[in-house]
Amino acid sequence: MSEFPTTARVVIIGGGAVGASALYHLARAGWRDCVLLEKNELTAGSTWHAAGNVPTFSTSWSIMNMQRYSTELYAGLGHAVDYPMNYHVTGSIRLAHSRERMQEFERAKGMGLYQGMNLEILSPAETQERYPFLETHDLVGSLYDPADGDIDPAQLTQALAKGARDMGARIERFCPATGVSRKNGEWIIHTAKGDIACEYVVNAAGYYAQRVGEWFRKYGGRTVPMMVMSHQYLLSEEIPELEKWSRESGAKLPLLRDVDSSYYLRQEKNGLNLGPYEGNCKAHWVDPADPMPEDFSFQLYPDDLDRIEWHIEDAMARVPLLGQAGISKVINGPIPYAPDGNPLIGPMPGVPNAFEACVFTFGIAQGGGAGKVLAEWITEGQTEWDMWSCDPRRYTDYTDADYCVETGKQVYGHEYAMHFPHHRWPAGRDRKLSPIDDRIRSLGGQMGVYNGWERANWFAAEGDDTSEAATQTWNRNGPWARRVREECEAVRDAAGILDLPGFSRYRVQGEGADEWLRGFCTGGIPKIGRIGLIYVSDRRGRILTEMSVMRIKEDFYFLITAGGAEWHDLELVKSRLPRETAIEVQNVTKDFMTQIFTGPKSREILAQITDADLTLPWLSHQSAKIGEHWVQLVRVSFAGELGWEIHTQMPDTAAVYDIVMAAGVGHGLKPFGMFALNALRIEKGYRAWKGDLSTDYSILEGGLERFVKLDKPQEFVGKAAILSERQRGVAKRFVMLVVDAGDADAPYMSTLWHDGEVVGETTSGAWGYRVNASVALGMLRADLAVPGTEIEVEIYGERCRAVVQEDQPLWDPANERLRA
Ligand SMILES: Cc1cc2nc3c(=O)[nH]c(=O)nc-3n(C[C@H](O)[C@H](O)[C@H](O)COP(=O)(O)OP(=O)(O)OC[C@H]3O[C@@H](n4cnc5c(N)ncnc54)[C@H](O)[C@@H]3O)c2cc1C
């Protein structure tokens, strides 16, 4: 056992909490022949100095899942692996200074309940009962999380390491990985002590993940999107009054988070630990004058209390006890940040058999869950929970260093901010622009970001309030609402045009391409000259993706898929190609542009400017000319009206757009944006990827059986699972709901209630301007998924009556307008 291992199934680079958890979970899954490499001692990176807070709170379903799992794991870990563990489950209190904050808490409470957690909403008086030293005069209330607490990060890591070792896994300390290479389909991990050949490799190198990631560039990888922030917490000296209270009550104070003032305050022994996320924050190692050192093991940055002075004063006013003692210690250490603050867990984009479990901002709280997710990725190729929010492929080619620094600082400075549905964050913008971006903005386009591309969310008119402040609401109404209504009405009554840059697109051609496609998807494929939807399932019959297939000729078609799915779906396609094949797949997303051109007058407008046959039916496509320019006209409309997608080559886009806009004068043609499109598609019951369509649901639960052909000769992934689920019957079922909503429509993951029981969740919701109702799509317990059933949807704490609709579009149920 003492000899250096020269082979392993998996090598993990990095021995922080996350790497150790990955090793532990791999070993628990029976993959014991795994090695973890740590260049120094375990915990030498960010882990050793972490404050150790372990919240479950999140407004992301998957992050909440991961954190909840961590708390459950940590509660039993010391016992399971026989290692001493200081894990204090003290509960936590999050303070609300506004009604909007209380609404956010209500939403988290609903999600928590669905995950089996009992979060509580407290009044200011109840808050004070649980936290006697608190000033509450200016509070609206708080959220109490009984599962929150703190753990010793070093003990946690050592316990996971012991558990893994006891099961047979290996840990090589003081053994830096120095590079990787590939030989005979295996990875060779070069280390200071020798090479290890392995099947899989995991980058768990914490704030060094970008450096380690560079080794994989020559094998198809990209630069890891991340940057490093400095984060400080300070420890107070002992506070006699707190010592007395703890002694007498036998308790520890709940962990306090004043999220609107942006800090946490935790009892540490008989003192307090204050950790602010300051707006005036500092990135490290981001410019040549401040290079990242070769080694920073067990080191800290110099204290910088000036930066957090405001927070110290604010915390002393909130908990005056804090002012009774001096500061005994300041910890200022590095935390890696991805551009959205979520970690990278999953397949390394573009690289075979390589995975990432790195860039953790809350790696102590998330480490347990992350280890489980990573182990599932490697051993099963799929995860129990849909983990798109952490999937490394959510970022594509636009995340250069400036982008990462701007967005990382933005996230850090707004760590506890509310994420309002109509708000768009200002940092890291204008990375990928449509060739008609100038035209869209001059028409009043209020832009949002979709996989780095700027698209208009809505079009403001002269005098509309377009300030960021106006978007600080959960409500449907704001300055955009009137314009979104006008845009939807133009699409309904005349015509609308939406510039959709970054619609992901792959050209697939070569002998055998048609046959391969038939086995790739669950259902049938369209005839030549037609376009149709296909679904791709995983082995469990769950929904991996939805794509449109535009079939050009035999063995030649385009696969078109969601903007955000660009790298995910490309890898999916490539991973399922036969080993030896004549089929070529090319990502041509950047070569083409798309306009959604739709509405009852779209035909008469197009007739003026194209030689195309505009009588061709719904779901057809044709090459044609607009002016002198080649276009592909595709007779589909995600808005659910007569219409075409106008696909252009990048350089022709501006000219074609100008011709269409000029032809629309006098016909009521109006540009419309993504907010309107979302409202229009929801009325049709069209699902959106990673909201309504995710691996949390099966194809059958998603109500997509008409896209499944069990009798086709081609075997497809997930067939056996779909067959058995069909025999068993589904547990949940996709439904459309009309909701008696108040001021807000149902956000993602609002709980559905029936007879006092939680019976499902929404996957999206919006106001439908054509049907004049609040509409939600969701997953409901199968026995209740019957048209006419009344249930309730909990929207930011308010239970609203909702009625299950027929399994057909709410707007134009027979698709007559689409087929017109
Ligand atoms: C002041 C502060 C307070 C924090 N408080 C909390 C908190 O309360 N709760 C929370 O959840 N999170 C907290 N964090 C964040 C937390 O510390 C990190 O998210 C977490 O430690 C990340 O763990 P990791 O395993 O991903 O990375 P790390 O702990 O950084 O581990 C990566 C390891 O990889 C090793 N390594 C790097 N390169 C190589 C190589 N080439 N070969 C071999 N080994 C290599 C490093 O030596 C290191 O040990 C805090 C961070 C700071 C700075």
The ligand as an SDF file (V2000), in Angstrom:
LIG
                    3D

 53 58  0  0  0  0  0  0  0  0999 V2000
  -12.4120   33.7510    4.7740 C   0  0  0  0  0  0  0  0  0  0  0  0
  -13.2040   32.6720    4.1270 C   0  0  0  0  0  0  0  0  0  0  0  0
  -14.3310   32.1760    4.7550 C   0  0  0  0  0  0  0  0  0  0  0  0
  -15.0870   31.1860    4.1410 C   0  0  0  0  0  0  0  0  0  0  0  0
  -16.1880   30.7080    4.7860 N   0  0  0  0  0  0  0  0  0  0  0  0
  -16.9340   29.7400    4.2180 C   0  0  0  0  0  0  0  0  0  0  0  0
  -18.0620   29.2230    4.8860 C   0  0  0  0  0  0  0  0  0  0  0  0
  -18.3960   29.6530    5.9540 O   0  0  0  0  0  0  0  0  0  0  0  0
  -18.7760   28.2400    4.2880 N   0  0  0  0  0  0  0  0  0  0  0  0
  -18.4350   27.7570    3.0520 C   0  0  0  0  0  0  0  0  0  0  0  0
  -19.1330   26.8890    2.5460 O   0  0  0  0  0  0  0  0  0  0  0  0
  -17.3620   28.2290    2.4140 N   0  0  0  0  0  0  0  0  0  0  0  0
  -16.5970   29.2010    2.9570 C   0  0  0  0  0  0  0  0  0  0  0  0
  -15.5080   29.6950    2.3080 N   0  0  0  0  0  0  0  0  0  0  0  0
  -15.1750   29.1510    0.9990 C   0  0  0  0  0  0  0  0  0  0  0  0
  -14.4710   27.8100    1.1190 C   0  0  0  0  0  0  0  0  0  0  0  0
  -13.2930   28.0060    1.8370 O   0  0  0  0  0  0  0  0  0  0  0  0
  -14.1690   27.2320   -0.2320 C   0  0  0  0  0  0  0  0  0  0  0  0
  -15.2760   27.2720   -1.0770 O   0  0  0  0  0  0  0  0  0  0  0  0
  -13.7430   25.7740   -0.0950 C   0  0  0  0  0  0  0  0  0  0  0  0
  -12.7340   25.6320    0.8470 O   0  0  0  0  0  0  0  0  0  0  0  0
  -13.2700   25.2380   -1.4220 C   0  0  0  0  0  0  0  0  0  0  0  0
  -12.8310   23.9270   -1.2640 O   0  0  0  0  0  0  0  0  0  0  0  0
  -12.0790   23.2040   -2.4440 P   0  0  0  0  0  0  0  0  0  0  0  0
  -11.8200   21.8290   -2.0140 O   0  0  0  0  0  0  0  0  0  0  0  0
  -12.8460   23.4000   -3.7000 O   0  0  0  0  0  0  0  0  0  0  0  0
  -10.7590   24.0450   -2.6670 O   0  0  0  0  0  0  0  0  0  0  0  0
   -9.4430   24.1590   -1.7570 P   0  0  0  0  0  0  0  0  0  0  0  0
   -9.7230   24.0200   -0.3310 O   0  0  0  0  0  0  0  0  0  0  0  0
   -8.7460   25.3940   -2.2060 O   0  0  0  0  0  0  0  0  0  0  0  0
   -8.6370   22.8830   -2.1730 O   0  0  0  0  0  0  0  0  0  0  0  0
   -7.9350   22.7810   -3.3950 C   0  0  0  0  0  0  0  0  0  0  0  0
   -6.6780   22.0010   -3.1080 C   0  0  0  0  0  0  0  0  0  0  0  0
   -6.0210   21.7220   -4.3260 O   0  0  0  0  0  0  0  0  0  0  0  0
   -4.6400   21.6870   -4.0510 C   0  0  0  0  0  0  0  0  0  0  0  0
   -3.9460   21.8110   -5.3290 N   0  0  0  0  0  0  0  0  0  0  0  0
   -3.9370   22.8640   -6.1810 C   0  0  0  0  0  0  0  0  0  0  0  0
   -3.1740   22.5950   -7.2400 N   0  0  0  0  0  0  0  0  0  0  0  0
   -2.7160   21.3300   -7.0800 C   0  0  0  0  0  0  0  0  0  0  0  0
   -1.8740   20.4810   -7.8520 C   0  0  0  0  0  0  0  0  0  0  0  0
   -1.3460   20.8840   -9.0070 N   0  0  0  0  0  0  0  0  0  0  0  0
   -1.6150   19.2370   -7.3920 N   0  0  0  0  0  0  0  0  0  0  0  0
   -2.1240   18.8140   -6.2230 C   0  0  0  0  0  0  0  0  0  0  0  0
   -2.9060   19.5940   -5.4320 N   0  0  0  0  0  0  0  0  0  0  0  0
   -3.2090   20.8210   -5.8700 C   0  0  0  0  0  0  0  0  0  0  0  0
   -4.4380   22.8630   -3.1150 C   0  0  0  0  0  0  0  0  0  0  0  0
   -3.2550   22.7520   -2.3810 O   0  0  0  0  0  0  0  0  0  0  0  0
   -5.6900   22.7770   -2.2530 C   0  0  0  0  0  0  0  0  0  0  0  0
   -5.4670   22.0890   -1.0670 O   0  0  0  0  0  0  0  0  0  0  0  0
  -14.7090   30.6870    2.8960 C   0  0  0  0  0  0  0  0  0  0  0  0
  -13.5790   31.1800    2.2670 C   0  0  0  0  0  0  0  0  0  0  0  0
  -12.8400   32.1870    2.8690 C   0  0  0  0  0  0  0  0  0  0  0  0
  -11.6500   32.7320    2.1610 C   0  0  0  0  0  0  0  0  0  0  0  0
  1  2  1  0
  2  3  1  0
  2 52  2  0
  3  4  2  0
  4  5  1  0
  4 50  1  0
  5  6  2  0
  6  7  1  0
  6 13  1  0
  7  8  2  0
  7  9  1  0
  9 10  1  0
 10 11  2  0
 10 12  1  0
 12 13  2  0
 13 14  1  0
 14 15  1  0
 14 50  1  0
 15 16  1  0
 16 17  1  0
 16 18  1  0
 18 19  1  0
 18 20  1  0
 20 21  1  0
 20 22  1  0
 22 23  1  0
 23 24  1  0
 24 25  2  0
 24 26  1  0
 24 27  1  0
 27 28  1  0
 28 29  2  0
 28 30  1  0
 28 31  1  0
 31 32  1  0
 32 33  1  0
 33 34  1  0
 33 48  1  0
 34 35  1  0
 35 36  1  0
 35 46  1  0
 36 37  1  0
 36 45  1  0
 37 38  2  0
 38 39  1  0
 39 40  1  0
 39 45  2  0
 40 41  1  0
 40 42  2  0
 42 43  1  0
 43 44  2  0
 44 45  1  0
 46 47  1  0
 46 48  1  0
 48 49  1  0
 50 51  2  0
 51 52  1  0
 52 53  1  0
M  END
$$$$
